[in-house]
Amino acid sequence: MSGGPASGADLVSVLRERVEITPDTGAVTLVRDPLQARDNVSLSYADLDGQARSVAVWLAERTEPGDRVLLLYPPGVEFTAAFFGCLYAGLIAVPAPLPGRHRHKRRRLARIVRDAQASVLLSDHSGLPEVEKWAVDEGLTDVVCHATDGADTDPEAWRPRVPTRPDSIALLQYTSGSTGSPKGVMVRHRNLLTNVDSVVRSLRLRPAHRLGGWIPLYHDMGLIGLMLPGVLRCGGYAQMDPMTFLRRPHQWLQMLDVFDVNATASPDFGYELCLRRVTDEQVADLDLSRVRAAVDGSEPIRAHTVTGFLRRFAAAGFPSDALVPMYGLAESTLLVTGSSGRLPHVVGLDVPALEENTLRRAAPGVPSRDLVGCGAGVDEQVRIVAPDSGEVLPEGRVGEIWLSGPSVTAGYWGNDEVTKATFSASTSDGQGPYLRTGDLGGLLDGDLFVTGRCKDVLVLHGRNIHPQDIEGELRAQHEELHDLHGAAFTVGGDDGTAAPESVVVLHEIRGHWGAERMAAVASAMKLTVAREFGVPVGAVLLLRPGGIRRTTSGKVERSAMRSLYLTRALEPLLTSEDPHLTAALDGRRPQEAV
């Protein structure tokens, strides 16, 4: 099979068909250590089906069809069984991360429960105590918490309660709300199957190919980009604990080798982490020649990461055409663009032209910025549109990315106003409806080049400067900032803060450098931005590692960081701030919500 649809039109039918055909084949595996097979946990298709039916029987006794069920699982095979159990019971699955210890993440999760009006929280026995305590702390006393890894119901008692139709909602995928409430994207069965087939087709996968990775399954790239294609269309799915990857990134690559994984995926930072942390001795022990596709997506794709990974791991047999930059978002299920089977398309673009919203190859001697093409549209129609006028822009122009097609989802749960504004856009010549992504980009040579977010662009003196360019340049020039995160934004001007228009840079740094070194770094950072971008910096705040908020997919939450800065809610290791900016902000005492 190379992307052709199976006979079923919903996920339940497709999985049940696989169970009938290959009951004893491995469906999902938790890989604790690639070299210690006895430590791994696997479910065959028959096992997965039995556990899913058992979960469905328990849920059917306590819910009505269409109810929402939160899935809060540590890494393991239980998530997959619970996800399909929800669908078997005619319910809507709501994947989310465990509460954790950070206050803003715990509150965000509580907002998800209340927004979805979830009636049940599922976990396993290892995660249940944390979930129950958090639920009590957040006042969620009317929600039932349950561990699904106990054999307490008979799977043979399962009966479908309602017909599962292609347009039935299967999943609420919550996007990361930075300062407001998270929004639940309503993903239908047909959206999921269409996008799964797009993944399989665009990555040139066959039925025997295995998928695997370390991305959590509450993340759409892990769930829709890896697990569902592996289980429903290919040769199964192998999962690694994300913490194992972060501590020992070479074990991800070991898993690809030992478990014969043919397709994987990671945000850009995962490939960069391998570049920094995998030793030459570890590379020498790897055989990555069977990897057909390693998707790079979910956050800005950096050219030096792509080219560096290909160069470094060629010694392990990693194919030169296997690293696949892709673009996608939850509102379009997941995958939008991507072209495999070729070298990554890296283009040096003219920086002055880019500041004027034009994509043009840089001539010799002209300042350039390397951008990576994310391929062509797979099943979606991609339009580049002037966000203010709705004019459709030609190739080579930068505007907002608008989409239409079968993967575009049904909108946001319980939020008709925002759904209409986001999913029902029309161009100035009456074309539509389109999904407005909020991302900026342009088409060049048929490839989509993503340049940033509409709301993040810094407009200074008539120029459009992308914050990730500033953040990346600072990391490149200052060793103290390597492999950490930053957030650049503007304050003042006409935004109502009563402050002079200023660029503010927040960046993580490790405390061992000491106060004197950090003060020197802050001064040098201001000089770097002035020299490279021609704009002054009003403030630099250096934060502890983890101080920059990011979404579950790794994107920097710049608007949240801006709010924290304006409300003086940060606890920096060092602040270097222009006195005029300090006086303006302290005199105003803004009350923005965080």
GICOR-V533748 format. One record per residue. PSI is psi in whole degrees, 0 to 359 (999 if undefined). D_CENTER is the distance of its C-alpha to the mean C-alpha in whole Angstrom. Layout:
BEGIN
psi=PSI d_center=D_CENTER
psi=PSI d_center=D_CENTER
END
This chain:
BEGIN
psi=133 d_center=27
psi=56 d_center=25
psi=350 d_center=23
psi=142 d_center=26
psi=145 d_center=26
psi=175 d_center=27
psi=331 d_center=30
psi=148 d_center=28
psi=6 d_center=27
psi=164 d_center=24
psi=326 d_center=22
psi=313 d_center=25
psi=319 d_center=28
psi=315 d_center=26
psi=317 d_center=25
psi=326 d_center=29
psi=318 d_center=30
psi=322 d_center=28
psi=319 d_center=30
psi=322 d_center=33
psi=317 d_center=33
psi=64 d_center=32
psi=328 d_center=32
psi=358 d_center=33
psi=145 d_center=30
psi=128 d_center=27
psi=308 d_center=24
psi=145 d_center=22
psi=132 d_center=22
psi=118 d_center=21
psi=103 d_center=22
psi=321 d_center=23
psi=119 d_center=25
psi=334 d_center=25
psi=2 d_center=29
psi=82 d_center=30
psi=327 d_center=30
psi=341 d_center=32
psi=350 d_center=29
psi=157 d_center=26
psi=130 d_center=26
psi=152 d_center=26
psi=130 d_center=26
psi=172 d_center=28
psi=322 d_center=28
psi=318 d_center=31
psi=314 d_center=30
psi=316 d_center=26
psi=318 d_center=28
psi=316 d_center=31
psi=322 d_center=28
psi=319 d_center=26
psi=323 d_center=30
psi=315 d_center=31
psi=319 d_center=28
psi=321 d_center=29
psi=315 d_center=32
psi=316 d_center=32
psi=322 d_center=29
psi=333 d_center=32
psi=349 d_center=34
psi=2 d_center=32
psi=170 d_center=30
psi=150 d_center=31
psi=137 d_center=29
psi=351 d_center=26
psi=158 d_center=26
psi=138 d_center=22
psi=122 d_center=21
psi=134 d_center=19
psi=111 d_center=18
psi=87 d_center=17
psi=142 d_center=18
psi=169 d_center=18
psi=137 d_center=17
psi=177 d_center=20
psi=347 d_center=21
psi=327 d_center=22
psi=312 d_center=18
psi=317 d_center=19
psi=319 d_center=22
psi=322 d_center=22
psi=309 d_center=19
psi=330 d_center=22
psi=319 d_center=24
psi=315 d_center=23
psi=321 d_center=23
psi=329 d_center=27
psi=5 d_center=28
psi=28 d_center=27
psi=174 d_center=24
psi=121 d_center=21
psi=140 d_center=18
psi=90 d_center=16
psi=143 d_center=13
psi=158 d_center=13
psi=156 d_center=13
psi=156 d_center=16
psi=321 d_center=18
psi=192 d_center=18
psi=348 d_center=21
psi=132 d_center=19
psi=316 d_center=21
psi=330 d_center=19
psi=322 d_center=16
psi=320 d_center=19
psi=321 d_center=20
psi=318 d_center=17
psi=321 d_center=17
psi=322 d_center=20
psi=325 d_center=20
psi=314 d_center=17
psi=315 d_center=20
psi=321 d_center=23
psi=316 d_center=21
psi=347 d_center=20
psi=47 d_center=24
psi=140 d_center=23
psi=343 d_center=26
psi=140 d_center=25
psi=119 d_center=23
psi=143 d_center=23
psi=191 d_center=22
psi=181 d_center=24
psi=331 d_center=27
psi=330 d_center=25
psi=342 d_center=23
psi=317 d_center=25
psi=319 d_center=27
psi=318 d_center=24
psi=315 d_center=23
psi=317 d_center=27
psi=315 d_center=28
psi=317 d_center=25
psi=318 d_center=26
psi=316 d_center=29
psi=326 d_center=28
psi=4 d_center=26
psi=23 d_center=29
psi=59 d_center=27
psi=345 d_center=31
psi=8 d_center=31
psi=133 d_center=28
psi=129 d_center=29
psi=137 d_center=27
psi=140 d_center=27
psi=131 d_center=27
psi=359 d_center=27
psi=28 d_center=28
psi=140 d_center=31
psi=75 d_center=34
psi=5 d_center=35
psi=156 d_center=35
psi=115 d_center=37
psi=335 d_center=34
psi=346 d_center=37
psi=356 d_center=38
psi=134 d_center=34
psi=138 d_center=35
psi=133 d_center=33
psi=321 d_center=33
psi=154 d_center=32
psi=136 d_center=32
psi=117 d_center=28
psi=156 d_center=28
psi=328 d_center=25
psi=5 d_center=25
psi=143 d_center=24
psi=124 d_center=21
psi=332 d_center=19
psi=138 d_center=16
psi=113 d_center=15
psi=107 d_center=11
psi=126 d_center=11
psi=163 d_center=9
psi=107 d_center=9
psi=123 d_center=13
psi=309 d_center=14
psi=340 d_center=18
psi=197 d_center=18
psi=142 d_center=18
psi=152 d_center=14
psi=132 d_center=15
psi=112 d_center=15
psi=125 d_center=14
psi=107 d_center=17
psi=121 d_center=16
psi=162 d_center=19
psi=315 d_center=20
psi=328 d_center=21
psi=313 d_center=18
psi=314 d_center=16
psi=321 d_center=19
psi=314 d_center=19
psi=323 d_center=16
psi=316 d_center=16
psi=327 d_center=19
psi=319 d_center=18
psi=311 d_center=16
psi=315 d_center=19
psi=315 d_center=21
psi=332 d_center=19
psi=3 d_center=19
psi=47 d_center=22
psi=153 d_center=22
psi=168 d_center=25
psi=329 d_center=26
psi=349 d_center=27
psi=139 d_center=24
psi=142 d_center=22
psi=154 d_center=18
psi=159 d_center=16
psi=183 d_center=14
psi=356 d_center=13
psi=133 d_center=9
psi=151 d_center=10
psi=352 d_center=11
psi=349 d_center=10
psi=137 d_center=6
psi=330 d_center=7
psi=323 d_center=6
psi=316 d_center=9
psi=306 d_center=11
psi=330 d_center=11
psi=337 d_center=11
psi=302 d_center=13
psi=309 d_center=15
psi=316 d_center=16
psi=321 d_center=17
psi=315 d_center=19
psi=318 d_center=21
psi=329 d_center=22
psi=340 d_center=22
psi=209 d_center=23
psi=29 d_center=24
psi=178 d_center=22
psi=134 d_center=19
psi=129 d_center=19
psi=139 d_center=17
psi=145 d_center=17
psi=128 d_center=17
psi=325 d_center=14
psi=326 d_center=17
psi=316 d_center=19
psi=314 d_center=17
psi=325 d_center=16
psi=321 d_center=20
psi=76 d_center=21
psi=336 d_center=19
psi=339 d_center=22
psi=334 d_center=21
psi=312 d_center=18
psi=324 d_center=20
psi=317 d_center=23
psi=318 d_center=22
psi=321 d_center=21
psi=303 d_center=25
psi=323 d_center=26
psi=10 d_center=25
psi=48 d_center=25
psi=127 d_center=21
psi=342 d_center=21
psi=138 d_center=17
psi=181 d_center=14
psi=155 d_center=11
psi=150 d_center=9
psi=163 d_center=7
psi=324 d_center=10
psi=334 d_center=11
psi=318 d_center=12
psi=322 d_center=15
psi=323 d_center=16
psi=320 d_center=17
psi=321 d_center=19
psi=321 d_center=21
psi=327 d_center=22
psi=341 d_center=22
psi=126 d_center=23
psi=164 d_center=27
psi=323 d_center=29
psi=321 d_center=31
psi=321 d_center=28
psi=320 d_center=27
psi=336 d_center=31
psi=3 d_center=30
psi=146 d_center=27
psi=102 d_center=28
psi=20 d_center=25
psi=341 d_center=27
psi=359 d_center=25
psi=118 d_center=22
psi=328 d_center=22
psi=129 d_center=18
psi=105 d_center=15
psi=135 d_center=12
psi=117 d_center=11
psi=191 d_center=8
psi=341 d_center=4
psi=170 d_center=7
psi=131 d_center=10
psi=121 d_center=12
psi=131 d_center=15
psi=320 d_center=19
psi=333 d_center=20
psi=313 d_center=17
psi=308 d_center=18
psi=323 d_center=21
psi=319 d_center=22
psi=315 d_center=20
psi=317 d_center=22
psi=316 d_center=25
psi=318 d_center=25
psi=7 d_center=24
psi=329 d_center=27
psi=337 d_center=29
psi=9 d_center=28
psi=7 d_center=28
psi=122 d_center=24
psi=145 d_center=25
psi=341 d_center=24
psi=13 d_center=23
psi=340 d_center=20
psi=119 d_center=17
psi=100 d_center=16
psi=134 d_center=13
psi=157 d_center=12
psi=138 d_center=10
psi=175 d_center=9
psi=158 d_center=8
psi=324 d_center=8
psi=342 d_center=12
psi=38 d_center=13
psi=298 d_center=12
psi=277 d_center=9
psi=133 d_center=11
psi=305 d_center=13
psi=153 d_center=15
psi=139 d_center=16
psi=113 d_center=19
psi=177 d_center=20
psi=28 d_center=23
psi=165 d_center=24
psi=146 d_center=23
psi=142 d_center=20
psi=96 d_center=22
psi=126 d_center=22
psi=132 d_center=24
psi=113 d_center=26
psi=146 d_center=26
psi=116 d_center=28
psi=312 d_center=27
psi=321 d_center=30
psi=321 d_center=29
psi=324 d_center=25
psi=343 d_center=27
psi=19 d_center=29
psi=40 d_center=26
psi=135 d_center=27
psi=116 d_center=26
psi=134 d_center=28
psi=138 d_center=29
psi=133 d_center=31
psi=159 d_center=34
psi=134 d_center=36
psi=351 d_center=36
psi=136 d_center=34
psi=134 d_center=31
psi=158 d_center=28
psi=123 d_center=24
psi=124 d_center=22
psi=152 d_center=19
psi=126 d_center=18
psi=139 d_center=18
psi=17 d_center=15
psi=185 d_center=18
psi=165 d_center=20
psi=140 d_center=19
psi=295 d_center=19
psi=356 d_center=20
psi=147 d_center=19
psi=124 d_center=21
psi=126 d_center=20
psi=143 d_center=22
psi=122 d_center=22
psi=138 d_center=24
psi=117 d_center=25
psi=333 d_center=24
psi=320 d_center=27
psi=341 d_center=29
psi=9 d_center=27
psi=132 d_center=29
psi=126 d_center=27
psi=148 d_center=27
psi=172 d_center=28
psi=139 d_center=27
psi=351 d_center=27
psi=147 d_center=26
psi=132 d_center=23
psi=196 d_center=22
psi=142 d_center=19
psi=120 d_center=17
psi=147 d_center=19
psi=150 d_center=18
psi=154 d_center=20
psi=180 d_center=21
psi=346 d_center=21
psi=350 d_center=17
psi=130 d_center=17
psi=184 d_center=17
psi=358 d_center=19
psi=196 d_center=18
psi=136 d_center=18
psi=123 d_center=19
psi=25 d_center=23
psi=72 d_center=22
psi=323 d_center=24
psi=312 d_center=25
psi=325 d_center=21
psi=314 d_center=21
psi=317 d_center=24
psi=328 d_center=23
psi=323 d_center=19
psi=357 d_center=20
psi=37 d_center=24
psi=148 d_center=24
psi=144 d_center=27
psi=170 d_center=28
psi=337 d_center=31
psi=16 d_center=33
psi=7 d_center=32
psi=147 d_center=29
psi=184 d_center=27
psi=151 d_center=25
psi=153 d_center=22
psi=124 d_center=18
psi=118 d_center=18
psi=336 d_center=14
psi=359 d_center=15
psi=148 d_center=14
psi=143 d_center=17
psi=182 d_center=18
psi=167 d_center=21
psi=134 d_center=22
psi=126 d_center=24
psi=29 d_center=26
psi=355 d_center=24
psi=148 d_center=21
psi=126 d_center=18
psi=119 d_center=18
psi=126 d_center=15
psi=344 d_center=17
psi=195 d_center=15
psi=142 d_center=14
psi=313 d_center=18
psi=346 d_center=18
psi=343 d_center=17
psi=135 d_center=20
psi=114 d_center=23
psi=108 d_center=26
psi=120 d_center=29
psi=40 d_center=33
psi=4 d_center=31
psi=147 d_center=29
psi=110 d_center=25
psi=130 d_center=23
psi=129 d_center=20
psi=327 d_center=19
psi=335 d_center=16
psi=317 d_center=20
psi=312 d_center=22
psi=317 d_center=19
psi=320 d_center=19
psi=321 d_center=23
psi=318 d_center=24
psi=324 d_center=22
psi=328 d_center=24
psi=349 d_center=27
psi=108 d_center=27
psi=333 d_center=27
psi=342 d_center=26
psi=356 d_center=23
psi=141 d_center=22
psi=20 d_center=18
psi=181 d_center=18
psi=150 d_center=16
psi=169 d_center=18
psi=120 d_center=18
psi=140 d_center=20
psi=174 d_center=21
psi=153 d_center=25
psi=161 d_center=27
psi=197 d_center=31
psi=236 d_center=32
psi=25 d_center=32
psi=5 d_center=30
psi=7 d_center=32
psi=353 d_center=32
psi=23 d_center=35
psi=155 d_center=34
psi=145 d_center=35
psi=123 d_center=32
psi=148 d_center=30
psi=133 d_center=27
psi=134 d_center=25
psi=122 d_center=23
psi=136 d_center=22
psi=143 d_center=21
psi=148 d_center=21
psi=151 d_center=24
psi=137 d_center=26
psi=345 d_center=29
psi=348 d_center=31
psi=334 d_center=32
psi=160 d_center=34
psi=318 d_center=35
psi=315 d_center=37
psi=320 d_center=34
psi=322 d_center=32
psi=320 d_center=34
psi=321 d_center=35
psi=315 d_center=31
psi=317 d_center=30
psi=318 d_center=33
psi=326 d_center=32
psi=318 d_center=29
psi=318 d_center=31
psi=321 d_center=33
psi=313 d_center=30
psi=318 d_center=28
psi=318 d_center=32
psi=315 d_center=33
psi=332 d_center=30
psi=352 d_center=29
psi=27 d_center=32
psi=143 d_center=31
psi=154 d_center=32
psi=124 d_center=30
psi=334 d_center=31
psi=142 d_center=29
psi=125 d_center=28
psi=127 d_center=26
psi=126 d_center=26
psi=160 d_center=24
psi=154 d_center=23
psi=134 d_center=20
psi=356 d_center=18
psi=340 d_center=19
psi=118 d_center=16
psi=138 d_center=14
psi=157 d_center=10
psi=174 d_center=8
psi=339 d_center=6
psi=3 d_center=3
psi=0 d_center=6
psi=139 d_center=7
psi=131 d_center=11
psi=80 d_center=12
psi=323 d_center=16
psi=323 d_center=17
psi=318 d_center=17
psi=324 d_center=19
psi=317 d_center=21
psi=318 d_center=22
psi=322 d_center=23
psi=313 d_center=25
psi=328 d_center=27
psi=7 d_center=28
psi=38 d_center=29
psi=0 d_center=26
psi=158 d_center=25
psi=77 d_center=27
psi=154 d_center=27
psi=328 d_center=29
psi=140 d_center=30
psi=128 d_center=31
psi=100 d_center=32
psi=137 d_center=33
psi=132 d_center=35
psi=326 d_center=38
psi=322 d_center=38
psi=318 d_center=34
psi=312 d_center=35
psi=318 d_center=38
psi=316 d_center=36
psi=319 d_center=34
psi=331 d_center=36
psi=333 d_center=38
psi=323 d_center=36
psi=62 d_center=34
psi=151 d_center=31
psi=40 d_center=30
psi=145 d_center=26
psi=145 d_center=24
psi=999 d_center=22
END
